[in-house]
Amino acid sequence: MKPARKSGASGAVRAGPAAGAPGEASALPPEVRAGQSVELLKELHILTREGRLNQDSRRKLKQVYHLYQFIEKLMHELDPEERGLTLADHGAGKSYLGFILYDLYFKARGHGHIYGIETRAELVEKSRALAARLGFGRMSFLNQSVAEATESEQLPERIDIVTALHACDTATDDAIAFGLRKQARAMVLVPCCQAEIAACLRSHKALALSRTPLAELWRHPLHTREIGSQITNVLRCLYLEARGYQVTVTELVGWEHSLKNELIIARHTGHPSRSAQTRLHALLTQFGLETLIGVRFQLS
């Protein structure tokens, strides 16, 4: 068998016979999962009209599929009798993740519902139109912020799974607050642009340098950004544990694909950790972040 050939400068790869050859259908790239709707992938501009992948869309597809594997496992764990799950996808954007989840998991089951939550009205309207064209009847799209969705009557009182893929800065914290309010059984988070705590560290830098040599970790602006991002996610994990979740932190995809690469998976256990709350409070105090208590972190 001849290897797949690269097509032109775009980096698109074609597998199988030439597209448009008489009496022959072009084969899909091997990255596309069996059973995946080709029409959906074309509508999302992951596949070209000829059924090809370019380098950028291959990266997006790999990232979404990798995340799907984690969520699929959770869905099987949470709904072994397949009664139907509810899932809220925050900062949905073009709803790549929501559509892939529906196409590969929800569509064949005939039950369950996905809610895509996005602040950009034009993307919400496009997602609604696409869901209607594809017959994805159990998808709803809300033009709301994460915080607004927490109080929205358009959502059920409880949501089984909360996802937030690259929700920027404090939108990830809002997604956690939403999940707690909706008694989510699981949360899947990929944080992005964690600026809030870095700004706090920056504003108190002189005082911190006079108090502790640890402040050298964020004396330089680049380090402030990096350590702020790291501290943010550590605090989020402790907060989830303090509120009764078992937390796993792993890599979403290889560093060659994205620097915003940390994946936080939280499963509800119903057993809040007092130890995690104590350590969370100690870290907030150590780094001069007490103002976040009661704002980002509701501690008893």
Secondary structure as GFF3:
##gff-version 3
##sequence-region A 1 300
A	DSSP	beta_strand	5	7	.	.	.	ID=ss1
A	DSSP	beta_strand	12	14	.	.	.	ID=ss2
A	DSSP	alpha_helix	38	43	.	.	.	ID=ss3
A	DSSP	alpha_helix	55	78	.	.	.	ID=ss4
A	DSSP	beta_strand	86	90	.	.	.	ID=ss5
A	DSSP	alpha_helix	96	101	.	.	.	ID=ss6
A	DSSP	pi_helix	102	106	.	.	.	ID=ss7
A	DSSP	alpha_helix	107	109	.	.	.	ID=ss8
A	DSSP	beta_strand	113	118	.	.	.	ID=ss9
A	DSSP	alpha_helix	121	134	.	.	.	ID=ss10
A	DSSP	beta_strand	139	143	.	.	.	ID=ss11
A	DSSP	alpha_helix	146	151	.	.	.	ID=ss12
A	DSSP	beta_strand	161	168	.	.	.	ID=ss13
A	DSSP	alpha_helix	171	181	.	.	.	ID=ss14
A	DSSP	beta_strand	186	192	.	.	.	ID=ss15
A	DSSP	alpha_helix	196	203	.	.	.	ID=ss16
A	DSSP	alpha_helix	205	211	.	.	.	ID=ss17
A	DSSP	three_ten_helix	213	218	.	.	.	ID=ss18
A	DSSP	alpha_helix	221	242	.	.	.	ID=ss19
A	DSSP	beta_strand	245	251	.	.	.	ID=ss20
A	DSSP	beta_strand	262	268	.	.	.	ID=ss21
A	DSSP	alpha_helix	274	286	.	.	.	ID=ss22
A	DSSP	three_ten_helix	290	292	.	.	.	ID=ss23
###
